[in-house]
Amino acid sequence: MKTQPPVDALTPLEAHAEHARLAEEITEHDRRYYQEDAPTVSDAEYDAVRRRYEALERAFPELVTAASLTRKVGAPPAEKFVKVRHAVPIFSLANVFSDEDVHEFVARVRRFLKLAHDAPLSFTAEPKIDGLSCSLRYQRGLLVSAATRGDGFEGEDVTANIRAVQEIPQRLHGAKHPDVLEARGEVYMTRKDFFALNERQAAASRAVFANPRNAAAGSLRQLDASVTASRPLRFFAYAWGEVSDMPAQSQHAMLAALARFGLPVNPLTKFCASAEEMLAHYRHIEEQRATLGYDIDGVVYKVDDIALQTRLGFVSRAPRWATAHKFPAERATTILRGIEIQVGRTGALTPVARLAPVTVGGVVVANATLHNEDEIARKDVRVGDTVVVQRAGDVIPQIVEVVAAKRPAGAKPYQFPQQCPICHSAALREIDEKTGEADVVRRCTGSLVCPAQAVERLKHFASRNAMDIEGLGDKQIEFFYAEGLIKTASDIFTLEEKDKTMSPRLAECKGYGETSVKNLFAAINARRRVPLNRFIYALGIRHVGETNARRLARHFGEFEALRATAREASPGSEARTRLEEIDGVGEVVIEALHDFFAEPHNEREIDALLRQVTLEPAPATAKSSPVAGKTVVFTGALERLTRDEAKAQADRFGAHVAGSVSQKTDLVVAGPGAGSKLAKARQLGVEIISEEEWFARTGQG
Ligand code: IVH
């Protein structure tokens, strides 16, 4: 394309004319490409035309009409990002830290797959980019949407912003790409661009970013995509989500395919045939770390064969077939100015170190965790001490040790409080009935009166992985609680009603205005329908994290069945046996569920909540799977699957695995030598299939 004047040098009339001309040109290119399969321009030329078209619209917003081509593929979100559900969830990675861990990772993969120690097994090793992950969806080769990772299941629609990233093609190169391709990878910023951006920010008296990752995240998550366009973001593709027709069968060949389609892939990705080769590549990457120009925080190893990846599957939220080998944590020394005790939603008293601010690995650290009372005693940490602070990735900074030689005279051993610093109830360490030992955590006993616990429970309720109420963050909750407007979770949903009769109205309060109040009420109302699993998790029942909440939601299907069973689940009861049958739910969880639902205060609050909120079934792991929602028992010797693998597969296809056959069993998968379980299944008339039939039914045949 010949040199053009910058868009902001054009008069509105010129812009209008060029916009109309480009629209025609793009439509014609699309027709040639999609209908005739005979493009007349290169992909790079096409991208350049499209970018010019978008730049015109950014400079002259009046050009954006319903007919605009940018509208056809998702308009920029107006007030906040629209949530999008990922067709395939985005998982995170487990971490390893030493050579030994890497050998153990490889050995674990072999055990799971029943491979001999000398059977060939290869991996890829590539840098772990320190940015934010993003999923790009291409349909018929055209970029149609882009989403951030979010909680892994649901992210934010950042399509308009991603279109502003130069390195990301609007249209896949070549013609041999799958109809649907979700490319996943990391959006990041180089160090050079980060420093330059910070200089521009500082010159304009705007906030500077702590590190390139924050700068990348802040630049991508801009409601005004023209801001993103002015920030130099980059991208490396390293994974994929939905793909209609896999172009390759191995990790390294998939990356090569993504590169052919025009997506940037990291040049330091290497195919490795052994743990030794993986470790050698780790050291090679570590040596280059300082001169790469962008931040990395480790090396990711992935089993190369995609068929094996599928067999290995996932545990919790991470693949069994991949792991991140992190670089050692970065350290610095500073002064411990004080120790503050925080009270969590379950009453746990957690000591937090207040430090003289120090830079550790490029980030200013002013707080660090001290874990618990025993940890402080073991390290003999005293206020005034010089301490070594360590920071590794996303982990909260920790105090590693005290520099004894620098202890000031008169520093006294730290006395951990025996009372809750907020409500002054006694703070006790529970004695474990089995071991007779005191729990490491000291807890405030005032759960129903302690304001700190109430506030923390509310924060948890509204948080991202729970009810996910946007605009109701920690600060807002503290404010509403202190003002007496929100004391319990159900109060959140009556706030709008309450506001109508309040004086002053919320919109007149400091820090609020008409728009923010309107947005807050809209965000609250948007969560009047929530998936059951989120609601269960949001209740903050002890030991019921996201995984258990999902299991319970899947098992019971609706809330009242869970509530009735848990309430009646005293030891030895029939209800308890029913809970014990849920795969993965152990005694500690059952006890916590029973305690929670048997408490009348909780009952009342749940009733109040259910008057406000409608629960929807939890999203199934695999909606279309014919075994989704079924209770399956595996018995006898399975030939192709280990037990762990069978369980993982069932989980992936949305089935529950039970240990014994009962009226509730839908399906028994029986291998040779099956005995009493098979007999019982026959007696109860439960459907019995072979291992081969299991593969066929789950579409793996
Ligand atoms: S693979 C199922 N490869 O690290 C496989 N992730 O700690 C999922 N990341 O959320 C990820 N570089 O944002 C993979 N080369 C790489 C990566 C990488 C950075 C990020 C990614 C992920 C996080 C997990």
Boltz pocket constraint, residues with backbone or C-beta under 6 A from the ligand:
constraints:
  - pocket:
      binder: B
      contacts: [[A, 91], [A, 92], [A, 93], [A, 126], [A, 127], [A, 128], [A, 129], [A, 130], [A, 131], [A, 132], [A, 133], [A, 149], [A, 185], [A, 186], [A, 238], [A, 239], [A, 300], [A, 319], [A, 322], [A, 324]]
      max_distance: 6.0
